[in-house]
Amino acid sequence: MNSEESSQQQAVGWIGAGRMGAAMATRLAAAGTQVTVWNRTRAKAEPLTGHGCTIADHIADLRTLDVVFTTVSTQADVEQVLFGADGLLADEKSAPAVVVDCSTVSTESSAAIRAACELRGVGFLAAPVSGNAKVVAAGGLSIAASGPPEVYERVAPLLRTIGKSVTYVGVGDAARLVKICHNLFLGVVTQSMAEVTVLAEKGGVSRAAFLDFLNSSVMGSIFTRYKTPAFVNLDYTPTFTPILLRKDFDLGLDAARRCEVPMPLATATAQLVQASVGSGRVHEDFAILLDLQAENSALELKPENVTVDDGLGGD
């Protein structure tokens, strides 16, 4: 049996149909997997029926499925959908074989969730992801996974259907730390990108020209190219908000304190992320770090209205 056949034969439930959850569930359904989706606000999940998903009225409708994914925002949300009064694991007589959580939470809370799942005889895999909805649709998502090897092997075909790369990082909850470190780097790189872009523009170079050079150099990356359209045209349609980034910086700096690792760049960036939240623009993309840098540099930014390739393409 190949990976695609194994993926298709497992009945999958999905809790959380936000931007990421909807995109990931859609990829599974497009590959022929039977996917049943529950979302707190049912209307937000309804469009997924057009992609082959079934919409559940209650989380309890997912208990008899093989594997259930959760993609929610916070630790409290994960605990509520799993262990709340009407949660997935509230009935001792009925539960899925495996829960895969793709949220970004601390290693400690993940370990507690894992233990609670195991007490109910449910396998648990931590599988946080790198990317956003557009990256998912383009087939570029990266996934870090940790948990018992046998649980990982069971769901790996599903993960490979959703993402471009899947990295197994250990038997416990190490995937959480991997994702937290990733998001610290995300914030630091974005702030650094904002600083050098503002410097170049204030010196007379257009953002489009500077970032074209940067992306073509050894310093360019998939991420800098992907973020370039937002920087050039000041399109802050949210892919990841300042509030979510602040949460991840809180988690990361807490982990650094516990591990006795100095994080001077991350600590400085955390203050700038906090300033972006304090600006009140919490429903825009965290790329507003560019605007804050420009304001602090007495530079008025204007959209350059240039068509820029984000480098994602599609598959």
N, C-alpha and C positions, 0 to 999 in steps of 0.2 A: 504494500500500500504506500503510495507516495504522499508527500506532505499535503498536497491539495486535496486528495481524497480523504485523508485523515481529518483535515480541517472541515470538510463538508459534512462528515458523518456525525460530528458533535453538535448537539443542540445548544445554542449559546443564548444567554440572557445578557442584557446590557442595562445598567443603571446609570443614568445621567446622559442626557441628550443635548448638552451644550455644544459649543463649536467643535471641541475636540471629540467628545463622545459621539456626536452625530457623524462626523467624518470617518471615525474609526469603525463604527458599526456599519456604515455604508460600504466600506472596503470589504468587510467580511461577507456582507450580503451579496455584493457584486461577484464574489468568488464562488457563490453557491451555498454558503453556510446559512442554516436556518437561524435567524437572529430575532429575538423578541426583546423589545425595548420598553423600559419604564422610565418616565421622567416626572418629577414633581408636578410640573405644569404640562399636562398631556398635549395641549395644543402645540407646544414647541417640538414635540416628537412626531406629530402627525405627518410632516413632510417626508419622513423616512419610509412611509408606506410606499411612496413612489419609487423607492430604491430596493424594494423587496423585503423590508422589515415588517414585523408584526408589532403592534402597540399593545402593551399590557395595561390594564386598568389598576392593577395592584402589584406591589412587589411580590406578594405571595404567589402570583402566577408564574414566577421564575424559579420557584423552589424545586421543581421536578426536572429542571434542565441539567445538562452535563456540566457546563462551565458558565459562570456569571462574572462579567467584568463590571468594575465600578470606576467611573470617571467623574469625581466630584471635587469640590474646591478645597475643603478643609478636613482636618482630623475629625472634628465634630460631625461633619456631614457623613464621613465614612462610617463612624460608629452608629449614627442614626439609621442609615439605610441597611446596615447589617444587623444591629442588635436592638434597635428601637422596638416599641410595642408591636408594630406591624412590619418589622424588618425582615430581611431575607432569612436570617437564622433564628427567628423568634419561635418557630415551631420545631420542637425536638424530634418530631416524627418525619419531617420532610425538609431536605436541604440538598443543594447541588453538591456534586462531588468536589468541585474546585471553585474557589473565588480568586480572581485576578484583579488586584487593585492597581490602577494606573495613576492615582493621585500623588501629589507631592506632600508627604508628611514626614515627621521626624522618625529616626531609626527606633527610638524608644516607643513611640506610639504604634509604629508598625509591628514591633515585637509583641506588644500587648494584644493587638488585633489578631496576629498570627496565633498566639496562645489560645485566645477565645475561640477561634475557628477550629483549632485542633481538638479542643475539648468537645466540640460538636461533631468530630469526625470528618471535618471538611478540610481539604488541602488548601493551602494559601500560598499565592505567589505575589511578591511585590514586583511590579513591572512599570515603573515610571517611564515617561517618554520624553524625547527631545524633538520639538517641532511644534507646529500649529496646524490649524485645519487645512490651510493651503498646502503645507508640506505633506500632510497626510494624503490629500487628493493627488499630489504629484508623485506619490510613492516614495517619498524621501524620509519618512519617519525613522528615528533611531530609538531602540528600546533597551533598557538595562533591566535584567531580571535576576531575582534571587529567591531562594526557597529550596525545599527538598528536590533533589535531582529527578526523582520519579514524577513529581508534579510538573516540573519544568518540561520534561520530555513529553508529557501528555499535552501540554498547551502550546509547545513551541511551534507546531504547524500553524496554529491560529495567529500567533505573534508574527510569524514570518509572512503571513498573508497581509497583515496590517501594515508592517513596517519594512523598510529596506534592510535594516540590520538589527539583529537581536544579539545582545551580549549577556551571557550568563556570568554573574560576578560572585556567586557563592551561595551557601546553603541557608544563610540567615536573612538579615534585612539590609545587607550592604548596598543593595540597589538604591535604597533611599539616600544614602550618603553620596553615592555616585551622582544622582540627580541634583541634590543640593549643591554639590561642588560645581556641577555644570551650570546651574543657574547663578551662582556667584560669579563665575567667569562671564556668563551672559551679560550681567549688569556692568561688570568692570570693562568689558570690551566695548559695550555700547556707549558708556560714558567717555572712554578714551576716543572712540570714533567721533563722538560729538565734539570733543575738544579740538582735535586736529582739523576737523572739517570747518569749524568756526574760525580757527586760526587761518586756514587757507583762504576762506572767503573774505575775511577782514583784510587780508593782504592782497585782495583783488582777483582771486581765482574762483570761478563758479563752482558750486558744489558738484554739479554734474561732471565737470572736467576733472576736478580733484579725485572724486570717487571712482571715475573711470580708470584713472591712473592707478589708484590704490588697488582696485580689484584685479587689475592686470599684473600687479607686482607680486613678489613673494609674500607680501604682507596681506594680500587679499585672501578672502576665504568664502566658503559657501554662505556664511552668515553675513559678512559685510556686503556681499553682492545682493543677498536677499533683502537687507535693510535699506539699500541704496534708494529705491523708489520713494520710500517714506521720507528719507532725508532730503532728496532732491525736490520733491513736489509737496512736502509738508502734509502728506496724507497719513493721518494718525488714526485711521480705522483700526479698532483694537484687535490685536492678535494675542496680546498679553498685557494686562493692565499694571499700572504702578502699584496698586494695592497687592496684587498677587506677587509681584517682584519683591515688595517689602517683606511679605510673609516669608519668602524663601531666604532673603538676607537674614531675617531674624533666626530662622532655623540654622542657617549656615554659620553665623557668628556664634550661636549657642554651641554648635558642634565643635567649633574651633576652640572655644574656652574649655570645654570638657577634655579635648585632646591636647590642650596646651600648645596650640599652633598659632603663632602671631599672624594676623591678617591685615597688615596696614593698608593695602590698596582696597581690599573689600570693605574695611571699616570706613574709609573715607567715602567710598562710593555709596555706602549705606546711608550716609547723611544726605547725599544728593538725591537718592531715591526717595528718602523721606521728604525732601523739599518738593519733589514732583507730586507726591501725595498731598502735601500741604498746599499746593497751588490750587487744589480743588478739581483738577482735571483727571479725575480718577476713572472716568469711563473711556478715556482715550488710550492709545497704545503707549507703552513705556518709552517709545522713541521720542516722546516730548522732552526727554533729557536734552535733546538738541536745542529746543526752544529755551530751556532754562540756561543752558550754556551761552546761547546768543544774548539773552537778556543780561547776564552777568558780564558780558563783553561789550555792551552798548552797541550791539549789532541788530538791526531790524531784518528779519528773514522774510523773504517772499517766495512763493512757489515759483519754480523755474519752468514748470510746464514742459518738461522734456520727457519723451518716452524712454523709459529705462527698463532693460531686461533684468528681472529679479533672479535669473539663473535657475529657476525651478523647472521650467518646462513642464513635463508630465511624463507618465509612463503608459 
